[in-house]
Amino acid sequence: MSSIHQWQRYTLEELKPDKQNSLTVSRSENNTYYLDEERIFLSGISPGVGTCSNLHGIYIAVFESNPPDRLQFPRGIETVTCDWSSLVRGSTEEEKQVWFQEHGNICCLTAQSIELIKKEKNSNGTTFYFTLGKKRKTYSHTI
């Protein structure tokens, strides 16, 4: 996905779950997503291709708390099964301080693993329910 850069993909790869937690999504389906009680939005799918990935052929679903300007989806693919999911969010003050002490800047984001716990099909599509996973990693956010 063009908006996920190499260091971001490496970060997402470090969130690989200990157990299988796949998610199948379609570009055209009208799905909704919740993290505990909060609505989250599919930002895109990060494919494992080229030099931006150490895990080739692995798809990762990337979510955020705000609707994206546009969904980043692999070209020519309508439906994809992602090997795991992650939430990209603003870093907490504590995460920023640790990052600053280690790297000298606070321009960072945090990726956190999320686990699919339930899905419900309805007439409008499917609603997916996630909970926070145990893995998280802060990384440099450059514009």
DATAWO-V700524 format. One record per residue. N is the residue number from 1. RES is the residue in three letters. SS is DSSP state (H for helix, E for strand, - for the rest). Layout:
[[N	RES	SS] [N	RES	SS]]
//
This chain:
[[1	MET	-] [2	SER	-] [3	SER	-] [4	ILE	-] [5	HIS	-] [6	GLN	H] [7	TRP	H] [8	GLN	H] [9	ARG	H] [10	TYR	H] [11	THR	H] [12	LEU	H] [13	GLU	H] [14	GLU	-] [15	LEU	-] [16	LYS	-] [17	PRO	-] [18	ASP	-] [19	LYS	-] [20	GLN	-] [21	ASN	-] [22	SER	-] [23	LEU	E] [24	THR	E] [25	VAL	E] [26	SER	E] [27	ARG	-] [28	SER	-] [29	GLU	-] [30	ASN	-] [31	ASN	-] [32	THR	E] [33	TYR	E] [34	TYR	E] [35	LEU	E] [36	ASP	-] [37	GLU	-] [38	GLU	E] [39	ARG	E] [40	ILE	E] [41	PHE	E] [42	LEU	E] [43	SER	E] [44	GLY	E] [45	ILE	E] [46	SER	E] [47	PRO	-] [48	GLY	-] [49	VAL	-] [50	GLY	H] [51	THR	H] [52	CYS	H] [53	SER	-] [54	ASN	-] [55	LEU	-] [56	HIS	-] [57	GLY	-] [58	ILE	-] [59	TYR	-] [60	ILE	E] [61	ALA	E] [62	VAL	E] [63	PHE	E] [64	GLU	E] [65	SER	-] [66	ASN	-] [67	PRO	-] [68	PRO	-] [69	ASP	-] [70	ARG	-] [71	LEU	-] [72	GLN	E] [73	PHE	-] [74	PRO	-] [75	ARG	-] [76	GLY	-] [77	ILE	-] [78	GLU	-] [79	THR	E] [80	VAL	E] [81	THR	E] [82	CYS	E] [83	ASP	-] [84	TRP	E] [85	SER	E] [86	SER	E] [87	LEU	E] [88	VAL	E] [89	ARG	E] [90	GLY	E] [91	SER	-] [92	THR	-] [93	GLU	H] [94	GLU	H] [95	GLU	H] [96	LYS	H] [97	GLN	H] [98	VAL	H] [99	TRP	H] [100	PHE	H] [101	GLN	H] [102	GLU	H] [103	HIS	H] [104	GLY	-] [105	ASN	-] [106	ILE	-] [107	CYS	-] [108	CYS	E] [109	LEU	E] [110	THR	E] [111	ALA	E] [112	GLN	E] [113	SER	E] [114	ILE	E] [115	GLU	E] [116	LEU	E] [117	ILE	E] [118	LYS	E] [119	LYS	E] [120	GLU	E] [121	LYS	E] [122	ASN	E] [123	SER	-] [124	ASN	-] [125	GLY	E] [126	THR	E] [127	THR	E] [128	PHE	E] [129	TYR	E] [130	PHE	E] [131	THR	E] [132	LEU	E] [133	GLY	E] [134	LYS	E] [135	LYS	E] [136	ARG	E] [137	LYS	E] [138	THR	E] [139	TYR	E] [140	SER	E] [141	HIS	-] [142	THR	-] [143	ILE	-]]
//
